[in-house]
Amino acid sequence: QVQLVEAGGGPMQEGGSLRLSCTASGGNFSLLHMGWFRQASGKEREFVAAITRSGKYTYFDRSVKGRSSISRDNALNMMHLQLSTLKPDDTGVYYCAAARLMITESGVWSPVRPEIEAWGQGTQVTVSS
């Protein structure tokens, strides 16, 4: 089973930008659709962005659309999330996830979808004003 490790979190300034990475091991990364999710304290985990196995298609939650990008490097088994114009509402633990199948509804990949087969341990992002 694939293992995922996130990196790049930490304290951030409102209006700044971040770049998170997710490194996969133990599986065939190029066969996996990948996604980013986040969970604020006391709230449910929510979808942020996703990218198909080839990188051809990307999906973004409306809360980050227009100020985010997601990319992957299948040769390095890595995925990245870039988020700009940070807001305090972007605060949370950011998780990457992997699945051989990705089913979205209106472009949103729910974190409770049963096809998600691996999660990272998460990286904390704290945006302060």
C-alpha positions in Angstrom: 0.0 0.0 0.0 1.2 3.5 -0.8 2.5 5.7 2.0 2.1 9.5 1.8 4.1 12.2 3.5 3.2 15.8 3.4 5.7 18.7 3.9 5.7 22.5 3.6 3.3 23.6 6.3 4.0 26.0 9.1 3.0 29.5 10.2 2.0 31.8 7.3 1.1 35.4 6.9 -2.3 36.5 5.5 -1.8 37.4 1.9 1.2 35.2 1.5 1.6 32.0 -0.3 2.4 28.4 0.4 3.7 25.3 -1.4 2.9 22.0 0.0 4.4 18.7 -1.2 3.3 15.2 -0.9 5.8 12.4 -1.4 4.5 8.8 -2.1 6.3 5.6 -1.6 5.4 1.9 -1.7 3.1 2.0 -4.7 2.9 2.9 -8.4 2.4 6.6 -8.1 1.5 7.0 -11.8 -1.6 4.8 -11.3 -2.9 7.0 -8.5 -5.2 10.0 -8.6 -4.2 12.4 -5.9 -5.9 15.0 -3.8 -5.4 17.6 -1.1 -7.8 18.0 1.7 -7.8 20.1 4.9 -9.3 20.1 8.3 -9.7 23.1 10.5 -9.9 22.6 14.2 -13.4 21.5 15.2 -14.5 21.1 11.6 -14.9 18.3 9.1 -12.2 17.5 6.6 -12.9 19.2 3.3 -11.7 18.9 -0.3 -9.2 21.4 -1.6 -7.8 20.2 -4.9 -7.2 17.0 -6.9 -5.3 15.9 -9.9 -5.7 12.9 -12.1 -3.1 10.2 -12.5 -1.7 11.7 -15.7 -2.0 15.3 -14.5 -4.3 16.1 -17.4 -7.3 17.1 -15.2 -7.4 19.1 -12.1 -10.2 20.1 -9.7 -10.4 22.8 -7.1 -12.8 23.7 -4.4 -14.4 27.0 -5.0 -12.8 28.3 -1.8 -9.3 28.1 -3.5 -10.2 28.3 -7.1 -8.3 31.1 -8.9 -5.5 31.3 -6.3 -4.3 27.7 -6.3 -2.6 25.2 -8.5 -1.9 21.5 -8.2 0.8 19.6 -10.0 2.5 16.3 -9.9 5.8 14.7 -11.0 5.3 11.1 -11.6 9.0 10.5 -12.0 9.7 11.8 -8.5 6.5 10.4 -7.0 5.5 13.9 -5.8 2.5 16.1 -5.8 2.4 19.8 -5.0 -0.2 22.4 -4.0 0.4 26.1 -4.3 -1.9 28.4 -2.6 -1.7 32.2 -2.8 -3.4 35.2 -1.2 -3.7 33.2 2.0 -6.5 33.9 4.3 -7.0 32.9 8.0 -9.7 30.5 6.7 -7.0 28.5 5.0 -5.7 27.5 8.4 -5.9 23.8 9.1 -4.1 20.5 8.7 -3.5 19.7 5.1 -3.7 16.0 4.0 -2.8 14.4 0.8 -4.7 11.3 -0.4 -4.5 8.7 -3.1 -6.8 6.5 -4.9 -6.8 4.3 -8.0 -10.3 5.6 -8.7 -11.6 9.2 -8.3 -15.3 10.0 -8.3 -16.2 13.6 -8.0 -19.5 15.3 -7.8 -19.6 18.7 -9.4 -15.9 18.7 -9.4 -15.6 18.0 -5.7 -13.9 14.9 -4.4 -15.4 14.1 -1.0 -13.0 13.0 1.7 -15.4 10.3 2.7 -15.3 8.6 -0.7 -14.6 4.9 -0.2 -12.2 4.7 -3.0 -9.6 6.8 -1.1 -7.1 4.2 -0.1 -4.3 6.2 1.6 -3.8 9.3 3.6 -0.8 11.2 4.7 -0.3 12.2 8.3 -1.0 15.9 7.5 0.9 19.1 7.8 -0.3 22.0 9.8 -0.8 25.4 8.1 -1.6 28.4 10.3 -2.4 31.7 8.6 -2.4 34.7 10.8 -3.3 38.3 10.0 
